Amino acid sequence: MSSSRSQIRIRSYDSADAGETLRIFHDAITVTASADYTPEQIAAWARPNNRDVAGWDRSMLARESYVALISEQLAGFSDVSADGYIDMMFVSPRFARQGVARELLTFLELRARKMSAGRLSSNVSITARPLFESLGFHVVDEQNPVTGGVVMTNFRMLKELSYQA
């Protein structure tokens, strides 16, 4: 018997993933995050008319981006910089609560450690905060950035990475 976690495969992002990862981004915001944000906030965050696949691809390629697959279907994506900053973490609502985000964060921590990052950091949504906390992140600050003229709420979160000598 295998768990859903063992069925999650993570690989580097490729330009062929651009359209599907953009769709996951949009769906995760408009479906999953809609429980924690107002319709006005969701519209400002998702901005579907202000994003194109080519621009999205360029931004994904500019970061150390990874995709998670279940049965060869894109289930989510994330990234991590050399200093341990996680810019994006999104999971398709179709694959919610199947361990995708947890598996991605675990993978990113290993990548950050290989790059000798001292910590992981991210600006985390209300929706994602409980997951990040369950994996050892703590809130440094509640933030209220303005996106598309709309005040949002997110949390600056950190996880110190310790290394054994």
PyMOL commands that set and color helices and strands:
alter all, ss='L'
color gray80, all
select helices_A, chain A and resi 5-7+15-35+39-46+48-50+53-62+93-95+100-114+129-134
alter helices_A, ss='H'
color red, helices_A
select strands_A, chain A and resi 8-12+65-70+73-79+85-86+89-91+119-125+138-143+146-147+150-151+154-160
alter strands_A, ss='S'
color yellow, strands_A
deselect
rebuild
show_as cartoon
